[in-house]
Structure formats: C-alpha cells, structure tokens
Amino acid sequence: MINRDKPFVVGVGGGSGSGKTTFLTRLTHQLDPVPCTCINLDHYYRSLSEQPRDAQGEVNFDLPECIDHEAFLIDFHKLCTRNEVIRKEYTFNQAGKSPEMIRLLPNPVLLVEGLFLFHFREIMDELQLRVFLDVPDELRLLRRIARDGSQRGYPEEVVRYQWDHHVRPAFASFIEPFLPECDLIIPHSRDNHAAVDVLATYINQKIQWRTVSES
C-alpha cells in the first residue's frame, strides 16, 4: 500500500568533487513546479574537536565517523512524517563565516546528498532511488583544488595532501564499493543536462503515478 504522506526519496552520492551539489541544484530546477526538499549530509559533520586525525596529526574529514548520521536520521524521519527541520549550516570551518540556520520543509520529493550516503546502511535502505555520479579521479581533484582554494582558502599543497592521504583512500573503502548497489550510474559529461532531464522525468512520473493511485 502506498503511503501518500511519505515523500519519494532520491539519494545522490559519489566521490568528493563529483558535482553532487551542482547536479541536485539543476535537478531541483528541472523538477519545478513539483515541490522538493534537499537535505545534505555535510550539515551533520561533527565538531572539529571530535574529528579524527591521521598519523601526521592532520584532521581527516574523509571518514564515515566524521558524520553524525544518527542525527541525520532523526531529521530525515521528521521530514518523512511531514515535520519541518531546523539545522545549523556547516561552514567547513571557514574562519569568520557565521553559520546560518537552514529550514527544511516536508515535500513530495526528498533529495538526499552526501559523501558517505551509501555507506550508512540505515540511510541506504531508506532511499527509493540511488544515483551515483561517476567522475574520473583527475577531474575530481582539479575541482577540489579550485573549490577549496576559492571557497575555503586551502592552499593547493594542503588539498593535494588531503587527496592523497584522506580522500582517495576513503573513496576506495567507503564509497566506490557501493556503486553496484546503485540504481542509476551517471558517467561524467560536460554538463549532465541529459541525465538531469531523464531523472526529472522519471521522478515526475513517479509522483504522478502515486497521485493517481491515491485518488
């Protein structure tokens, strides 16, 4: 039996720099006017003092234990039961940036994004459609260097250190192994407009079918 109150849940995962946020922004625009809500696992990072460090004493943000996935699940289930969520923005420890409060409202479509989205089985099992953005390592690294330099003020040598010692090992251990369990694997293209169109059409059809079935 279909639960008309529960949203259609789509999870979008992939390695660091695979373009998850950009992809979901485009998808959200394409879904309009269907109301949808995006919830990002990034906003559930634990505090800096709780983060693990590597053998050199550097903070490693690329491990599943960096994420408070229990808190995420609480908010996720609130949205699934038609309750709003208020969450403090995660600012990636950018000095001088004050976090804003993010208000998430329940909607017919719930888009979930996160680096370790598929690693947490409790989250994975809640996703009705699992999408993996498959982007070459070289391109993801270039994107990360550009993003972390412009948005977070990280020197390139720091980004490359993190990539070699944290990001690539995490991808191999906690992200890539779940690729076979995904429903849709989207290889890299220049702008992914075709993939966004196909996915938006599928989601719209699902919502329309549910509406007809419930009427």
Backbone as a chain_set.jsonl record, in Angstrom:
{"seq": "MINRDKPFVVGVGGGSGSGKTTFLTRLTHQLDPVPCTCINLDHYYRSLSEQPRDAQGEVNFDLPECIDHEAFLIDFHKLCTRNEVIRKEYTFNQAGKSPEMIRLLPNPVLLVEGLFLFHFREIMDELQLRVFLDVPDELRLLRRIARDGSQRGYPEEVVRYQWDHHVRPAFASFIEPFLPECDLIIPHSRDNHAAVDVLATYINQKIQWRTVSES", "coords": {"N": [[0.842, -1.2, 0.0], [0.535, 2.232, -0.825], [1.95, 4.945, 0.828], [0.689, 7.982, 1.099], [1.635, 10.141, 2.462], [4.353, 9.946, 2.716], [7.427, 11.026, 1.352], [8.86, 10.745, -1.995], [11.956, 9.382, -2.142], [15.151, 10.272, -3.12], [18.495, 9.453, -3.453], [21.653, 10.932, -3.902], [24.896, 10.224, -4.59], [28.533, 9.968, -4.549], [32.053, 10.465, -5.233], [34.251, 12.902, -3.603], [34.102, 16.064, -5.115], [32.65, 15.258, -7.297], [30.472, 16.605, -8.192], [27.971, 16.651, -6.917], [26.332, 18.547, -5.534], [25.934, 20.549, -7.486], [24.642, 19.018, -9.434], [22.258, 18.331, -8.091], [21.161, 20.846, -7.711], [20.545, 21.59, -10.341], [18.726, 19.548, -10.9], [16.669, 20.098, -9.084], [15.71, 22.543, -10.116], [14.779, 21.599, -12.553], [12.716, 19.954, -11.778], [10.771, 21.662, -10.923], [7.381, 22.65, -11.336], [7.138, 20.809, -9.198], [7.154, 20.351, -5.765], [10.102, 20.079, -3.859], [12.567, 18.948, -1.494], [15.882, 19.385, -0.374], [18.274, 17.626, 1.438], [21.33, 17.655, 3.03], [24.06, 15.653, 3.781], [26.419, 16.811, 4.573], [25.896, 18.801, 6.423], [25.872, 17.57, 8.806], [28.279, 17.072, 9.916], [30.47, 16.302, 12.568], [31.714, 18.267, 15.383], [34.815, 20.148, 15.17], [36.614, 19.402, 17.181], [35.934, 16.788, 17.623], [36.753, 15.359, 15.462], [38.641, 12.812, 13.765], [42.253, 12.272, 13.59], [45.07, 11.932, 11.379], [48.115, 9.948, 11.014], [50.018, 11.927, 10.937], [49.021, 13.863, 12.462], [47.135, 15.47, 11.271], [43.851, 16.686, 10.716], [41.353, 14.476, 9.647], [38.818, 14.648, 7.54], [37.531, 12.871, 5.987], [36.262, 10.415, 6.662], [33.783, 8.014, 7.59], [33.03, 8.201, 10.307], [33.199, 10.855, 10.862], [30.797, 11.989, 10.436], [27.67, 12.669, 11.924], [25.56, 10.498, 11.715], [23.366, 9.493, 13.02], [22.001, 11.721, 14.01], [21.333, 12.828, 11.573], [19.503, 10.892, 10.615], [17.391, 11.211, 12.392], [16.416, 13.766, 11.69], [15.832, 13.245, 9.023], [13.72, 11.382, 9.237], [11.858, 13.007, 10.426], [11.202, 14.741, 8.322], [10.081, 12.871, 6.631], [7.765, 12.293, 7.931], [6.223, 14.483, 7.688], [7.096, 16.757, 9.08], [8.775, 19.802, 9.835], [12.278, 20.74, 9.654], [14.916, 22.236, 11.434], [18.162, 23.212, 11.002], [21.581, 23.825, 11.776], [23.817, 25.407, 9.593], [26.682, 23.867, 8.11], [29.884, 25.12, 7.977], [32.312, 24.316, 7.02], [34.462, 24.927, 8.62], [35.327, 27.505, 8.033], [37.022, 30.378, 8.676], [35.657, 33.189, 10.269], [33.189, 32.999, 9.063], [29.831, 33.006, 9.745], [27.584, 30.513, 10.702], [24.448, 29.861, 9.118], [20.964, 29.323, 9.897], [19.255, 26.598, 8.685], [16.221, 25.935, 7.152], [14.162, 23.263, 6.604], [11.512, 21.95, 4.776], [8.792, 19.599, 4.704], [8.14, 17.771, 1.728], [6.761, 16.477, -1.407], [8.898, 15.301, -2.806], [12.009, 14.178, -1.76], [15.292, 14.954, -1.772], [18.385, 13.568, -1.241], [21.689, 14.115, -0.303], [25.147, 13.22, -0.165], [28.5, 12.431, 0.871], [29.12, 9.973, 2.131], [26.792, 8.662, 1.816], [25.801, 6.157, 0.89], [27.236, 4.412, 2.379], [26.281, 4.234, 5.002], [24.14, 1.96, 6.132], [21.599, 2.221, 7.276], [20.696, 4.574, 6.2], [20.957, 4.122, 3.454], [19.034, 2.1, 3.006], [16.688, 3.503, 3.132], [16.424, 4.893, 0.819], [14.694, 5.344, -2.156], [15.485, 5.574, -4.713], [18.68, 5.289, -5.982], [21.383, 7.16, -6.874], [24.438, 7.414, -8.536], [27.176, 9.468, -9.091], [29.601, 9.183, -11.362], [32.733, 10.118, -11.722], [35.884, 10.839, -13.197], [38.992, 10.439, -11.362], [41.033, 12.376, -11.795], [39.696, 14.669, -12.689], [38.017, 15.166, -10.533], [39.883, 15.814, -8.567], [40.984, 18.213, -9.626], [38.718, 19.833, -9.526], [38.326, 19.902, -6.774], [40.64, 21.215, -5.883], [40.223, 23.75, -7.026], [37.745, 24.488, -5.837], [38.231, 24.291, -3.0], [40.25, 26.098, -2.753], [39.136, 28.594, -3.569], [36.719, 28.818, -2.117], [37.217, 27.965, 0.481], [39.716, 28.669, 1.223], [42.006, 27.02, 1.192], [45.388, 26.177, 0.665], [46.945, 24.85, -2.32], [48.776, 22.758, -1.834], [47.897, 21.714, 0.572], [45.388, 20.733, -0.135], [46.145, 18.751, -1.959], [47.581, 17.059, -0.261], [45.519, 16.168, 1.445], [44.0, 14.887, -0.47], [45.643, 12.727, -1.334], [46.125, 11.314, 1.064], [43.741, 11.141, 2.486], [41.269, 11.531, 0.958], [41.311, 9.89, -1.449], [41.86, 7.254, -0.338], [39.53, 7.012, 1.235], [37.498, 7.051, -0.678], [38.001, 4.658, -2.036], [37.496, 2.81, -0.018], [35.015, 3.386, 1.269], [33.108, 4.419, -0.461], [33.192, 3.841, -3.341], [32.818, 0.955, -3.279], [30.058, 0.638, -3.062], [28.901, 1.196, -5.418], [27.846, -0.867, -7.174], [25.379, -1.315, -5.974], [23.766, 0.735, -6.61], [21.034, 2.318, -8.359], [21.142, 3.898, -10.594], [23.788, 4.895, -12.544], [25.666, 7.604, -13.312], [27.757, 8.631, -15.711], [30.515, 10.926, -16.185], [29.805, 13.916, -17.944], [29.864, 16.884, -19.979], [27.953, 18.747, -18.971], [25.836, 17.313, -17.975], [23.15, 17.655, -18.629], [21.357, 16.024, -20.061], [21.152, 13.744, -18.419], [20.016, 14.887, -16.133], [17.546, 15.702, -17.189], [16.379, 13.204, -17.857], [16.229, 11.972, -15.314], [14.602, 13.8, -13.916], [12.23, 13.558, -15.38], [11.571, 10.886, -14.801], [11.173, 11.006, -11.993], [9.02, 12.804, -11.875], [7.072, 11.272, -13.166], [6.808, 9.201, -11.321], [5.724, 10.592, -9.13], [3.314, 11.504, -10.235], [2.104, 9.034, -10.789], [1.783, 8.013, -8.22], [-0.02, 9.896, -7.243], [-2.276, 9.436, -8.856], [-2.805, 6.792, -8.108], [-3.535, 7.121, -5.487], [-5.84, 8.531, -5.589]], "CA": [[0.0, 0.0, 0.0], [1.307, 3.446, -0.931], [1.754, 5.945, 1.872], [0.662, 9.259, 0.407], [2.304, 11.155, 3.271], [5.801, 9.78, 2.672], [7.981, 11.539, 0.095], [9.68, 9.895, -2.849], [13.297, 9.715, -1.656], [16.219, 10.041, -4.084], [19.817, 9.7, -2.899], [22.699, 11.199, -4.895], [26.215, 10.071, -3.988], [29.703, 9.996, -5.422], [33.245, 10.927, -4.548], [34.465, 14.335, -3.433], [34.351, 16.726, -6.385], [31.904, 14.634, -8.394], [29.434, 17.525, -8.651], [26.679, 16.283, -6.35], [25.522, 19.729, -5.235], [25.554, 21.157, -8.761], [23.672, 18.133, -10.067], [20.977, 18.45, -7.405], [20.615, 22.175, -7.985], [19.927, 21.504, -11.667], [17.574, 18.659, -10.813], [15.616, 20.836, -8.384], [15.136, 23.488, -11.072], [14.072, 20.848, -13.59], [11.515, 19.371, -11.182], [9.792, 22.727, -10.718], [6.873, 23.112, -10.047], [6.982, 19.785, -8.163], [7.892, 20.778, -4.574], [11.082, 19.12, -3.366], [13.457, 19.401, -0.424], [17.218, 18.785, -0.396], [18.94, 17.514, 2.731], [22.73, 17.367, 2.733], [24.781, 15.004, 4.873], [27.509, 17.686, 5.0], [25.495, 19.617, 7.574], [25.875, 16.714, 10.0], [29.649, 16.849, 10.378], [30.704, 16.543, 13.991], [32.549, 19.438, 15.635], [36.227, 19.96, 14.844], [37.281, 18.713, 18.287], [35.559, 15.368, 17.59], [37.216, 14.752, 14.231], [39.862, 12.0, 13.885], [43.478, 12.79, 12.972], [45.899, 10.904, 10.778], [49.392, 9.688, 11.688], [50.789, 13.164, 10.972], [48.314, 14.806, 13.315], [46.228, 16.305, 10.488], [42.445, 16.288, 10.799], [40.859, 13.732, 8.488], [37.377, 14.832, 7.419], [37.034, 11.937, 4.976], [35.943, 9.125, 7.259], [32.365, 7.989, 7.958], [32.773, 8.606, 11.688], [33.143, 12.321, 10.936], [29.393, 12.365, 10.248], [26.704, 12.242, 12.935], [24.467, 10.003, 10.887], [22.189, 9.297, 13.859], [21.272, 12.995, 13.985], [20.76, 12.944, 10.237], [18.329, 10.023, 10.506], [16.3, 11.828, 13.154], [15.845, 14.826, 10.855], [15.279, 12.6, 7.835], [12.425, 10.806, 9.567], [10.931, 14.125, 10.641], [10.721, 15.17, 7.009], [9.25, 11.796, 6.075], [6.491, 12.281, 8.651], [5.604, 15.788, 7.463], [7.533, 17.738, 10.07], [9.887, 20.609, 9.356], [13.563, 20.552, 10.324], [15.795, 23.391, 11.522], [19.515, 22.696, 11.187], [22.632, 24.82, 11.602], [24.674, 25.2, 8.434], [28.08, 23.517, 8.343], [30.648, 26.098, 7.203], [33.616, 23.742, 6.677], [35.471, 25.562, 9.481], [35.824, 28.729, 7.415], [37.182, 31.424, 9.68], [34.907, 34.417, 10.044], [31.871, 32.771, 8.48], [28.832, 32.609, 10.735], [26.619, 29.577, 10.118], [23.044, 30.225, 9.082], [20.031, 28.267, 10.247], [18.604, 26.087, 7.484], [14.867, 25.429, 7.397], [13.758, 22.259, 5.622], [10.085, 21.665, 4.861], [8.412, 18.333, 4.063], [7.624, 17.923, 0.373], [6.557, 15.183, -2.071], [10.174, 14.732, -3.238], [13.11, 14.442, -0.834], [16.579, 14.688, -2.401], [19.389, 13.385, -0.199], [23.035, 14.2, -0.869], [26.194, 13.009, 0.82], [29.703, 11.694, 0.507], [29.033, 8.6, 2.647], [25.362, 8.37, 1.802], [25.519, 4.738, 0.694], [27.98, 3.626, 3.368], [25.424, 4.006, 6.166], [23.064, 1.076, 5.683], [20.315, 2.738, 7.738], [20.284, 5.597, 5.24], [20.86, 3.457, 2.147], [17.793, 1.347, 2.913], [15.559, 4.438, 3.049], [16.427, 5.538, -0.491], [13.896, 4.643, -3.156], [16.268, 5.627, -5.939], [20.075, 5.574, -5.627], [22.08, 7.697, -8.044], [25.876, 7.554, -8.302], [27.874, 10.276, -10.089], [30.89, 8.536, -11.589], [33.591, 11.127, -12.338], [37.294, 10.435, -13.092], [39.763, 10.986, -10.254], [41.788, 13.566, -12.174], [38.781, 15.801, -12.743], [37.554, 15.45, -9.166], [40.969, 16.502, -7.879], [41.049, 19.588, -10.129], [37.562, 20.547, -8.977], [38.536, 20.104, -5.339], [41.652, 22.261, -5.739], [39.578, 25.028, -7.343], [36.714, 24.787, -4.839], [38.786, 24.515, -1.664], [41.051, 27.315, -2.789], [38.315, 29.797, -3.683], [35.646, 28.887, -1.13], [37.636, 27.613, 1.839], [41.023, 29.251, 1.483], [43.037, 25.999, 1.381], [46.464, 26.158, -0.341], [46.905, 23.651, -3.15], [49.526, 21.656, -1.232], [47.034, 21.113, 1.601], [44.359, 19.965, -0.839], [46.765, 17.547, -2.516], [47.874, 16.165, 0.867], [44.252, 15.547, 1.829], [43.58, 13.989, -1.546], [46.461, 11.515, -1.336], [46.109, 10.593, 2.338], [42.4, 11.017, 3.056], [40.151, 11.457, 0.013], [41.38, 8.692, -2.297], [41.616, 6.031, 0.443], [38.128, 6.954, 1.658], [36.697, 6.691, -1.843], [38.211, 3.233, -2.303], [36.997, 1.965, 1.075], [33.68, 3.682, 1.795], [32.202, 4.995, -1.455], [33.178, 3.054, -4.574], [32.268, -0.401, -3.149], [28.595, 0.613, -3.093], [28.456, 1.52, -6.767], [26.97, -1.897, -7.74], [24.06, -1.31, -5.346], [23.022, 1.913, -7.056], [20.07, 2.081, -9.433], [21.496, 4.689, -11.763], [25.168, 5.38, -12.518], [25.765, 8.663, -14.311], [29.156, 8.953, -16.033], [30.743, 12.357, -16.378], [29.686, 14.598, -19.229], [30.204, 18.293, -19.816], [27.014, 19.462, -18.115], [24.865, 16.355, -17.444], [21.769, 18.09, -18.837], [20.529, 14.891, -20.483], [20.893, 12.91, -17.244], [19.075, 15.62, -15.286], [16.232, 15.625, -17.839], [15.854, 11.838, -17.712], [15.902, 11.731, -13.913], [13.456, 14.639, -13.575], [11.051, 12.936, -15.991], [11.258, 9.681, -14.033], [10.617, 11.403, -10.69], [7.691, 13.368, -12.12], [6.161, 10.165, -13.456], [6.562, 8.517, -10.056], [4.823, 11.417, -8.325], [2.005, 11.468, -10.876], [1.542, 7.7, -10.601], [1.348, 7.917, -6.831], [-1.196, 10.734, -7.103], [-3.389, 8.723, -9.471], [-3.078, 5.585, -7.316], [-4.122, 7.501, -4.197], [-7.111, 9.247, -5.804]], "C": [[0.874, 1.246, 0.0], [0.946, 4.394, 0.205], [1.831, 7.318, 1.236], [1.401, 10.342, 1.176], [3.825, 11.067, 3.18], [6.345, 10.261, 1.338], [8.658, 10.448, -0.718], [11.12, 10.316, -2.604], [14.355, 9.295, -2.681], [17.548, 10.388, -3.428], [20.834, 9.885, -4.012], [24.053, 11.171, -4.194], [27.311, 10.077, -5.031], [30.877, 10.538, -4.642], [33.299, 12.432, -4.396], [34.813, 14.97, -4.774], [33.602, 16.133, -7.561], [30.753, 15.509, -8.886], [28.056, 17.243, -8.111], [25.777, 17.499, -6.127], [25.044, 20.41, -6.508], [24.479, 20.339, -9.46], [22.294, 18.286, -9.424], [20.349, 19.819, -7.601], [19.907, 22.184, -9.335], [18.67, 20.644, -11.638], [16.401, 19.357, -10.143], [14.93, 21.822, -9.323], [14.304, 22.763, -12.127], [12.767, 20.253, -13.062], [10.41, 20.403, -10.984], [8.664, 22.611, -11.752], [6.649, 22.033, -8.987], [7.791, 20.205, -6.929], [8.862, 19.691, -4.109], [11.968, 19.774, -2.315], [14.778, 18.667, -0.542], [17.787, 18.766, 1.02], [20.345, 16.958, 2.478], [23.428, 16.802, 3.961], [25.931, 15.865, 5.396], [27.159, 18.466, 6.266], [25.427, 18.812, 8.871], [27.288, 16.301, 10.382], [29.732, 17.128, 11.873], [31.628, 17.754, 14.155], [34.019, 19.106, 15.388], [36.951, 19.174, 15.927], [37.0, 17.218, 18.302], [36.124, 14.641, 16.374], [38.509, 13.961, 14.445], [41.047, 12.67, 13.197], [44.296, 11.634, 12.42], [47.224, 10.78, 11.524], [50.267, 10.927, 11.796], [50.125, 14.231, 11.844], [47.357, 15.722, 12.585], [44.799, 15.769, 10.609], [42.025, 15.607, 9.508], [39.337, 13.82, 8.454], [36.736, 13.795, 6.5], [36.9, 10.518, 5.516], [34.475, 9.136, 7.675], [32.091, 8.466, 9.381], [32.793, 10.114, 11.889], [31.701, 12.827, 10.903], [28.536, 11.825, 11.392], [25.463, 11.732, 12.199], [23.215, 9.69, 11.696], [21.335, 10.564, 13.885], [20.617, 13.219, 12.63], [19.476, 12.122, 10.121], [17.141, 10.579, 11.266], [15.616, 12.897, 12.304], [15.21, 14.258, 9.594], [13.88, 12.062, 8.11], [11.398, 11.877, 9.921], [10.342, 14.589, 9.314], [9.789, 14.138, 6.388], [7.89, 11.705, 6.75], [5.872, 13.677, 8.699], [5.891, 16.798, 8.573], [8.712, 18.521, 9.515], [11.127, 20.392, 10.213], [14.318, 21.886, 10.307], [17.19, 22.871, 11.856], [20.529, 23.808, 10.963], [23.516, 24.436, 10.42], [26.084, 24.785, 8.875], [28.935, 24.373, 7.42], [32.036, 25.607, 6.823], [34.757, 24.486, 7.379], [36.105, 26.797, 8.836], [35.849, 29.853, 8.448], [36.375, 32.659, 9.292], [33.538, 34.227, 9.438], [30.909, 32.263, 9.537], [27.82, 31.669, 10.094], [25.193, 30.117, 10.177], [22.2, 29.037, 9.54], [19.254, 27.881, 8.99], [17.245, 25.507, 7.864], [14.476, 24.495, 6.264], [12.295, 21.91, 5.838], [9.775, 20.325, 4.196], [7.777, 18.59, 2.708], [7.48, 16.553, -0.277], [7.835, 14.503, -2.534], [11.244, 15.151, -2.244], [14.407, 13.995, -1.512], [17.655, 14.671, -1.323], [20.764, 13.33, -0.849], [24.074, 13.917, 0.201], [27.334, 12.143, 0.328], [29.606, 10.225, 0.904], [27.587, 8.116, 2.707], [25.067, 6.879, 1.728], [26.255, 3.854, 1.695], [27.116, 3.296, 4.579], [24.205, 3.212, 5.729], [21.688, 1.595, 6.097], [19.778, 3.813, 6.803], [20.042, 4.968, 3.872], [19.503, 2.774, 1.974], [16.558, 2.238, 2.791], [15.423, 5.053, 1.658], [15.64, 4.713, -1.504], [14.553, 4.66, -4.532], [17.675, 6.076, -5.57], [20.838, 5.951, -6.89], [23.545, 7.916, -7.685], [26.483, 8.37, -9.434], [29.293, 9.761, -10.218], [31.793, 9.469, -12.395], [35.048, 10.706, -12.161], [38.033, 11.147, -11.96], [40.433, 12.31, -10.607], [40.904, 14.81, -12.183], [38.29, 16.165, -11.35], [38.623, 16.196, -8.374], [41.052, 17.962, -8.325], [39.899, 20.423, -9.583], [37.77, 20.861, -7.497], [39.575, 21.201, -5.094], [41.022, 23.639, -5.968], [38.579, 25.423, -6.261], [37.313, 25.129, -3.482], [39.675, 25.752, -1.618], [40.203, 28.565, -2.755], [37.299, 29.938, -2.547], [36.118, 28.694, 0.304], [39.034, 28.08, 2.183], [42.142, 28.26, 1.72], [44.114, 26.128, 0.302], [46.439, 24.831, -1.102], [47.65, 22.484, -2.518], [48.732, 20.954, -0.142], [45.982, 20.231, 0.942], [44.941, 18.671, -1.392], [47.144, 16.55, -1.409], [46.603, 15.423, 1.279], [43.801, 14.536, 0.785], [44.325, 12.655, -1.478], [46.273, 10.667, -0.082], [44.712, 10.346, 2.907], [41.339, 10.697, 2.001], [40.18, 10.181, -0.822], [41.202, 7.405, -1.504], [40.16, 5.89, 0.882], [37.225, 6.537, 0.501], [36.786, 5.19, -2.11], [37.549, 2.343, -1.265], [35.514, 2.149, 1.381], [32.679, 4.189, 0.766], [32.082, 4.095, -2.68], [32.599, 1.648, -4.406], [30.751, -0.476, -3.255], [28.026, 0.942, -4.466], [27.547, 0.429, -7.354], [25.566, -1.917, -7.142], [23.205, -0.123, -5.78], [22.129, 1.572, -8.248], [20.47, 2.767, -10.729], [22.914, 5.22, -11.593], [25.323, 6.375, -13.663], [27.233, 8.981, -14.551], [29.299, 10.445, -16.304], [30.482, 12.781, -17.818], [29.867, 16.089, -18.956], [29.256, 19.008, -18.853], [25.921, 18.572, -17.517], [23.41, 16.773, -17.663], [20.858, 16.928, -19.225], [20.171, 14.007, -19.298], [19.892, 13.582, -16.309], [17.668, 15.533, -15.867], [15.59, 14.258, -17.64], [15.407, 11.58, -16.278], [14.684, 12.547, -13.482], [12.167, 14.054, -14.146], [10.614, 11.706, -15.211], [10.595, 10.038, -12.699], [9.214, 11.97, -10.857], [6.67, 12.277, -12.392], [5.814, 9.401, -12.188], [5.555, 9.279, -9.208], [3.418, 11.4, -8.913], [1.332, 10.129, -10.681], [1.026, 7.518, -9.183], [0.073, 8.707, -6.628], [-2.431, 10.062, -7.669], [-3.783, 7.511, -8.628], [-3.788, 5.922, -6.014], [-5.492, 8.144, -4.35], [-8.281, 8.266, -5.865]], "O": [[1.852, 1.314, 0.745], [-0.23, 4.611, 0.497], [2.915, 7.775, 0.872], [1.759, 11.367, 0.597], [4.516, 12.022, 3.534], [5.781, 9.938, 0.293], [8.984, 9.377, -0.206], [11.476, 11.472, -2.829], [14.444, 8.127, -3.059], [17.716, 11.489, -2.905], [20.879, 9.096, -4.956], [24.326, 11.99, -3.316], [27.056, 10.178, -6.231], [30.718, 11.015, -3.519], [32.495, 13.154, -4.984], [35.697, 14.494, -5.487], [33.89, 16.469, -8.71], [30.124, 15.187, -9.894], [27.061, 17.557, -8.765], [24.6, 17.48, -6.488], [23.882, 20.804, -6.604], [23.525, 20.889, -10.009], [21.283, 18.361, -10.122], [19.125, 19.935, -7.651], [18.805, 22.718, -9.461], [17.669, 20.973, -12.274], [15.261, 19.222, -10.587], [13.704, 21.925, -9.326], [13.253, 23.252, -12.543], [11.816, 20.07, -13.823], [9.236, 20.044, -10.889], [8.952, 22.483, -12.942], [6.025, 22.314, -7.964], [9.002, 20.396, -7.035], [8.486, 18.525, -3.981], [12.097, 20.997, -2.262], [14.8, 17.46, -0.783], [17.778, 19.784, 1.712], [20.521, 15.94, 1.809], [23.393, 17.393, 5.04], [26.374, 15.681, 6.53], [28.033, 18.754, 7.084], [24.981, 19.314, 9.903], [27.484, 15.309, 11.083], [29.132, 18.08, 12.372], [32.245, 18.21, 13.192], [34.416, 17.941, 15.396], [37.819, 18.358, 15.617], [37.741, 16.456, 18.922], [35.985, 13.423, 16.27], [39.374, 14.381, 15.213], [40.87, 13.527, 12.331], [44.229, 10.51, 12.919], [47.429, 11.434, 12.547], [51.159, 10.986, 12.642], [50.612, 15.357, 11.947], [46.814, 16.651, 13.183], [44.572, 14.559, 10.604], [42.304, 16.096, 8.414], [38.649, 13.159, 9.231], [35.529, 13.839, 6.261], [37.363, 9.554, 4.905], [33.969, 10.183, 8.079], [31.048, 9.065, 9.645], [32.444, 10.602, 12.963], [31.425, 13.961, 11.296], [28.664, 10.663, 11.777], [24.459, 12.434, 12.076], [22.119, 9.625, 11.139], [20.109, 10.5, 13.795], [19.5, 13.729, 12.54], [18.476, 12.603, 9.59], [16.001, 10.433, 10.827], [14.39, 12.931, 12.207], [14.167, 14.738, 9.149], [12.964, 12.26, 7.311], [10.198, 11.673, 9.736], [9.135, 14.801, 9.199], [8.828, 14.487, 5.703], [6.964, 11.105, 6.204], [5.112, 14.012, 9.607], [5.026, 17.589, 8.949], [9.553, 17.968, 8.806], [11.04, 19.921, 11.347], [14.352, 22.575, 9.288], [17.385, 22.182, 12.858], [20.361, 24.636, 10.068], [23.91, 23.279, 10.273], [26.609, 25.28, 9.872], [28.735, 24.358, 6.205], [32.859, 26.392, 6.351], [35.848, 24.655, 6.834], [37.277, 27.095, 9.069], [34.82, 30.222, 9.014], [36.406, 33.11, 8.147], [32.787, 35.194, 9.306], [31.139, 31.222, 10.152], [27.254, 31.993, 9.05], [24.789, 30.745, 11.156], [22.666, 27.898, 9.564], [18.67, 28.733, 8.321], [17.138, 24.693, 8.781], [14.461, 24.892, 5.099], [11.884, 21.609, 6.959], [10.431, 19.956, 3.222], [6.975, 19.511, 2.553], [8.012, 15.568, 0.235], [7.878, 13.278, -2.649], [11.376, 16.332, -1.921], [14.597, 12.811, -1.791], [17.817, 15.64, -0.582], [20.98, 12.599, -1.815], [23.907, 14.324, 1.351], [27.161, 11.255, -0.506], [29.959, 9.338, 0.126], [27.221, 7.279, 3.532], [24.18, 6.388, 2.425], [25.929, 2.675, 1.84], [27.208, 2.196, 5.124], [23.335, 3.735, 5.033], [20.716, 1.432, 5.359], [18.568, 3.952, 6.63], [19.04, 5.252, 3.216], [18.894, 2.865, 0.908], [15.495, 1.768, 2.387], [14.402, 5.672, 1.356], [15.899, 3.523, -1.681], [14.216, 3.859, -5.404], [17.855, 7.11, -4.927], [20.928, 5.174, -7.841], [23.859, 8.525, -6.662], [26.333, 8.017, -10.604], [30.094, 9.886, -9.292], [31.636, 9.594, -13.61], [35.42, 10.257, -11.077], [37.743, 12.3, -11.64], [40.407, 13.254, -9.818], [41.322, 15.877, -11.735], [38.162, 17.345, -11.025], [38.31, 17.102, -7.602], [41.179, 18.854, -7.487], [40.084, 21.584, -9.221], [37.433, 21.948, -7.028], [39.404, 22.025, -4.196], [41.256, 24.573, -5.202], [38.568, 26.572, -5.818], [36.95, 26.138, -2.878], [39.832, 26.375, -0.568], [40.496, 29.498, -2.008], [37.048, 31.044, -2.07], [35.496, 29.198, 1.238], [39.49, 27.906, 3.313], [43.131, 28.594, 2.373], [43.777, 26.184, -0.881], [45.969, 23.817, -0.584], [47.218, 21.338, -2.644], [48.869, 19.747, 0.054], [45.715, 19.12, 1.4], [44.312, 17.616, -1.308], [47.039, 15.339, -1.601], [46.612, 14.203, 1.44], [43.287, 13.467, 1.116], [43.715, 11.588, -1.556], [46.262, 9.439, -0.158], [44.524, 9.44, 3.72], [40.602, 9.72, 2.128], [39.18, 9.466, -0.894], [40.46, 6.527, -1.944], [39.617, 4.785, 0.901], [36.293, 5.755, 0.689], [35.778, 4.535, -2.375], [37.092, 1.246, -1.586], [34.826, 1.184, 1.713], [31.507, 4.371, 1.095], [30.988, 3.639, -3.013], [31.932, 1.173, -5.325], [30.208, -1.55, -3.514], [26.809, 0.964, -4.652], [26.549, 0.771, -7.987], [24.653, -2.48, -7.743], [22.054, 0.004, -5.363], [22.423, 0.67, -9.033], [20.176, 2.282, -11.821], [23.211, 5.91, -10.618], [25.136, 6.033, -14.83], [27.89, 9.546, -13.676], [28.326, 11.132, -16.613], [30.878, 12.109, -18.77], [30.007, 16.494, -17.802], [29.702, 19.788, -18.012], [25.164, 19.015, -16.653], [22.523, 16.295, -16.954], [19.717, 16.854, -18.769], [19.029, 13.565, -19.174], [19.016, 12.918, -15.755], [16.705, 15.316, -15.133], [14.412, 14.158, -17.297], [14.328, 11.031, -16.052], [13.825, 12.04, -12.761], [11.133, 14.054, -13.479], [9.422, 11.504, -14.984], [9.582, 9.447, -12.323], [8.318, 11.656, -10.074], [5.539, 12.342, -11.911], [4.668, 8.997, -11.994], [4.641, 8.686, -8.636], [2.438, 11.294, -8.176], [0.127, 10.07, -10.435], [-0.04, 6.939, -8.97], [-0.828, 8.255, -5.921], [-3.502, 10.099, -7.063], [-4.971, 7.238, -8.455], [-4.553, 5.111, -5.491], [-6.227, 8.291, -3.373], [-9.427, 8.682, -6.039]]}, "num_chains": 1, "name": "protein.A"}
